[in-house]
């Protein structure tokens, strides 16, 4: 059987009644059914196993969501060796085989188990069981807010401090100069925080939403918006290591976070450039290609006659960065190494800092 799409749901059953419920669940929530070999033949395509624990170990990380139709105790034991961290673990939901209760067991917030639990309860008329404190106390769940707003959680260990502050009604500061969280409900009482106002806030929890590298006192949760576009050019067959090292060093030099990169942009004649493609893959970001005509339409502050003679455009890296940022602000002008050129643009946001 081919590897499953990691976007899909894994549904697990080990008893006849569990299988019956799993079939109903699969009708409402398409996914891959995993059943005990003793339940074969199955009326729909499925993945069968002899030992549940072995199968879960092999396939746990292949899916973003799991629903186990069996006792909670069994599920706790089989998933325990597979758990790694709250930002990486898939959602795990448990149902009893009668379909009376649906329990959010693991990764309720970031993984989406709470949402999946509520969705299943609505479809199958089961009683949802959610135990995360922020949900029970109607406090903001900062990790869910981050995921919903495409913000990378740079230091997930700080989530607990922010959540506890919300629960205990302790003031939480917010540094969000580009207004990513302006329209998020439940954050109205956060106190605006600027770089200049951090003195004396050592014991005050804060949430920082910024693509710039700055130092704030702990406890501080750093959320990185996907706001930076890096335009790049390179000589043919420049190594992946050389391209990546130049990129990382330049971002550091200009005080910008690697975690805020949204994509790499370049000219379409580089669509088969192995080094650029591999750098984008390793950073898990897309790479966009523009034609000569598209790049020529952008006024670059640092055009190159040599580049124009060889490629047919006066600028690659600066023009590509501005184009991919939808004509955002060029914040790092063309940087040059022996084999690589680079520029960085920021997607337009309203700056208040």
C-alpha positions in Angstrom: 0.0 0.0 0.0 1.3 3.5 -0.9 2.2 5.9 1.9 -0.9 7.9 2.9 -1.4 11.6 2.4 -0.4 13.1 5.7 -3.4 15.5 5.5 -5.7 12.5 5.9 -7.3 11.0 8.9 -6.5 7.6 10.3 -9.4 5.7 11.9 -8.7 2.7 14.1 -10.9 -0.1 15.2 -10.3 -3.5 16.9 -13.8 -4.9 17.6 -16.9 -5.6 15.4 -18.8 -2.7 17.0 -15.8 -0.5 16.7 -15.7 -1.3 13.0 -19.4 -0.5 12.5 -18.8 2.9 14.1 -15.6 3.4 12.1 -17.5 2.9 8.8 -20.0 5.6 9.9 -17.2 7.9 10.8 -15.4 7.3 7.5 -18.6 8.3 5.6 -18.6 11.7 7.4 -14.8 12.2 7.6 -12.9 10.6 4.7 -9.7 8.9 5.9 -7.9 5.6 5.9 -9.4 2.8 8.0 -7.1 0.7 10.1 -8.6 -2.5 11.5 -7.5 -5.6 13.3 -6.8 -8.5 11.0 -9.5 -10.5 12.8 -12.1 -8.1 11.4 -11.4 -9.0 7.7 -13.0 -9.0 5.2 -13.8 -5.3 5.4 -16.6 -3.8 3.2 -14.4 -0.9 2.3 -10.6 -0.5 1.5 -8.6 -0.6 4.6 -5.2 -1.2 6.2 -5.1 -4.3 8.5 -2.7 -5.2 11.3 -1.9 -8.1 13.6 -0.5 -6.1 16.5 -2.1 -2.6 17.2 1.0 -1.3 19.0 3.3 -2.2 16.1 1.0 -0.6 13.5 0.6 2.6 15.4 4.3 2.9 15.9 4.9 2.6 12.1 2.1 4.9 11.0 1.5 7.5 13.8 3.6 10.2 12.2 2.1 9.6 8.7 -1.2 11.3 9.6 -2.2 14.7 11.0 -5.2 13.2 12.8 -6.1 9.9 14.4 -9.4 8.6 15.8 -9.2 5.5 17.9 -12.4 3.6 18.6 -11.5 1.7 21.7 -10.8 2.3 25.4 -8.7 5.4 26.4 -6.3 3.2 28.4 -5.4 1.1 25.3 -4.8 4.3 23.3 -2.6 5.9 25.9 -0.4 2.8 26.0 0.0 2.4 22.2 0.7 6.1 21.5 3.0 6.8 24.5 6.2 5.7 22.7 5.3 7.8 19.6 4.8 11.2 21.4 7.5 13.8 20.7 6.3 17.4 21.2 3.1 19.4 21.3 4.0 21.3 18.1 4.7 18.1 16.1 2.4 15.4 17.5 -0.8 14.7 15.4 -4.2 15.1 16.9 -5.5 12.1 18.8 -9.2 11.6 19.5 -10.8 8.6 21.2 -14.3 7.2 20.9 -16.0 4.4 22.8 -17.4 1.8 20.4 -21.0 2.7 21.3 -20.3 6.2 19.9 -21.5 7.9 23.1 -18.4 10.0 23.9 -15.7 11.5 21.8 -12.6 12.6 23.7 -9.8 15.0 22.7 -6.8 13.2 24.0 -3.6 14.7 22.5 -2.7 17.9 20.6 -6.0 19.6 21.4 -4.8 23.0 20.3 -2.0 23.0 17.7 -2.8 19.5 16.4 -6.5 20.3 16.2 -7.9 17.5 18.3 -10.4 19.8 20.0 -11.8 21.0 16.7 -12.0 17.4 15.4 -13.7 16.3 18.6 -16.4 19.0 18.2 -16.8 18.2 14.5 -17.3 14.5 15.2 -19.7 15.1 18.0 -21.8 17.3 15.7 -21.9 14.6 13.0 -22.4 11.5 15.1 -24.3 13.1 18.0 -21.6 12.0 20.5 -20.9 13.9 23.7 -17.6 15.9 23.3 -15.0 15.7 26.1 -12.5 18.5 26.1 -10.2 19.1 29.1 -7.9 21.9 28.0 -8.0 24.7 30.7 -8.2 27.6 28.3 -11.3 26.1 26.5 -13.0 25.3 29.8 -12.4 28.8 31.2 -13.1 30.6 27.9 -9.6 32.1 27.9 -7.6 32.8 24.7 -5.6 29.8 23.4 -2.5 31.5 22.1 -1.2 28.4 20.3 -4.5 28.1 18.4 -4.4 31.8 17.6 -0.9 31.4 16.2 -1.8 28.5 14.0 -5.0 30.2 12.7 -3.0 33.3 11.8 -0.1 31.5 10.1 2.4 32.5 12.8 5.4 30.2 13.5 5.8 29.3 17.2 9.5 29.8 17.7 9.6 28.8 21.4 6.7 26.6 22.2 7.9 26.1 25.8 6.7 29.6 26.5 3.1 28.8 25.6 2.4 27.6 29.1 3.4 30.9 30.7 1.1 32.9 28.4 -1.8 30.5 28.9 -1.4 30.5 32.7 -1.3 34.4 32.6 -4.6 34.4 30.7 -6.2 31.9 33.0 -5.1 33.8 36.1 -6.0 37.2 34.7 -2.4 38.4 34.8 -1.7 41.3 32.4 0.0 40.1 29.1 1.9 42.5 26.9 1.7 42.3 23.1 4.3 43.5 20.6 2.6 43.3 17.2 3.9 46.3 15.1 2.4 44.9 11.9 -1.0 44.3 13.4 -1.3 40.6 12.7 -3.6 40.0 15.7 -5.7 43.2 15.5 -8.9 41.4 14.6 -8.5 38.4 16.9 -11.2 38.3 19.5 -10.3 37.8 23.2 -7.0 39.7 23.0 -8.5 43.2 23.6 -7.1 43.4 27.1 -3.5 42.8 26.1 -1.2 45.7 26.8 0.7 47.2 23.8 4.4 46.7 24.1 7.1 48.4 22.1 10.8 47.8 22.0 11.4 51.0 24.0 9.0 49.9 26.8 10.5 46.6 27.7 12.6 47.9 30.7 11.2 46.7 34.0 9.0 44.1 32.4 11.1 41.1 33.5 8.2 39.4 35.3 5.5 40.4 32.9 4.6 37.8 30.2 4.6 39.0 26.6 3.7 37.8 23.2 5.9 39.1 20.4 4.7 39.0 16.7 7.6 40.2 14.6 10.0 39.1 11.8 12.9 41.0 13.4 15.4 39.6 15.8 15.1 41.4 19.1 15.6 40.7 22.8 12.7 40.7 25.2 12.6 39.7 28.8 11.2 36.3 29.8 8.6 35.0 29.9 8.1 35.9 26.2 6.4 33.9 23.4 7.9 34.6 20.0 5.6 34.2 17.0 7.0 34.7 13.6 4.8 36.0 10.7 5.5 34.7 7.2 6.2 38.2 6.0 9.7 38.0 4.3 10.4 37.2 0.7 14.0 36.5 -0.3 14.9 37.2 -3.9 17.9 35.2 -5.1 20.2 34.7 -8.0 23.2 32.4 -8.4 25.8 31.1 -10.8 25.0 27.8 -12.4 25.6 24.8 -10.1 26.3 26.8 -7.0 26.2 24.3 -4.1 23.2 24.1 -1.7 25.5 24.7 1.3 26.9 27.9 -0.2 23.5 29.3 -1.1 22.0 28.4 2.3 24.9 29.7 4.3 24.8 33.1 2.5 21.1 33.3 3.1 21.3 32.5 6.8 24.2 34.8 7.4 22.6 37.8 5.6 19.3 37.4 7.5 21.3 37.3 10.8 23.3 40.4 9.7 20.2 42.4 9.1 18.4 41.1 12.2 15.7 39.1 10.4 14.3 35.7 11.4 14.7 32.7 9.2 11.4 31.5 10.5 9.6 34.4 8.8 10.6 33.4 5.3 7.5 32.9 3.2 9.2 32.0 -0.1 12.3 32.3 -2.4 11.8 34.1 -5.6 14.0 34.1 -8.7 14.0 34.1 -12.5 12.4 31.2 -14.4 15.7 30.2 -16.1 16.7 29.0 -12.6 13.7 26.6 -12.4 16.1 23.7 -12.7 18.9 25.1 -10.4 19.5 22.2 -7.9 21.0 24.4 -5.2 18.1 26.9 -5.0 15.5 24.2 -5.2 17.1 22.2 -2.4 17.5 25.2 -0.2 13.7 25.9 -0.6 12.9 22.3 0.1 15.1 22.2 3.2 13.5 25.3 4.6 10.0 23.9 3.7 9.1 27.0 1.8 8.0 27.4 -1.9 10.1 28.9 -4.6 8.5 31.2 -7.2 9.8 31.9 -10.7 9.3 35.0 -12.7 9.8 35.7 -16.4 12.2 38.3 -17.8 9.2 40.4 -18.8 7.8 40.4 -15.3 11.2 41.2 -13.7 11.8 44.0 -16.2 8.7 45.8 -15.0 10.2 46.4 -11.5 12.4 49.4 -10.9 15.4 48.1 -9.0 17.5 50.4 -6.9 20.7 48.5 -7.8 20.5 47.4 -11.5 23.4 45.5 -13.0 24.5 46.0 -16.6 26.4 42.7 -16.5 23.3 40.8 -15.4 21.3 42.6 -18.1 23.8 41.5 -20.8 23.9 37.9 -19.7 20.3 37.3 -18.6 18.3 40.1 -20.3 17.0 41.9 -17.1 18.7 44.6 -15.0 17.8 42.9 -11.8 17.0 39.4 -10.5 17.1 39.3 -6.8 15.7 42.7 -5.9 13.0 42.6 -8.6 12.0 39.0 -7.7 11.7 39.9 -4.0 9.5 42.9 -4.7 7.4 41.0 -7.2 6.8 38.1 -4.9 5.9 40.4 -2.0 3.3 42.0 -4.1 5.4 45.2 -4.4 6.2 45.2 -0.7 9.1 47.1 0.9 12.6 46.2 -0.1 14.3 46.0 3.4 17.6 44.4 2.4 19.1 45.7 -0.9 21.1 43.5 -3.2 23.8 41.5 -1.3 26.6 39.9 -3.3 28.9 37.0 -2.8 31.2 35.3 -5.4 28.3 33.1 -6.6 25.1 34.3 -5.0 23.0 37.5 -4.9 20.2 38.1 -2.4 17.7 40.8 -1.5 14.8 40.7 1.0 11.4 42.4 0.8 8.7 42.5 3.4 5.0 42.0 2.5 3.2 45.2 3.2 1.8 45.6 6.7 1.0 48.8 8.6 4.0 49.6 10.8 3.2 51.2 14.1 6.5 50.7 15.9 
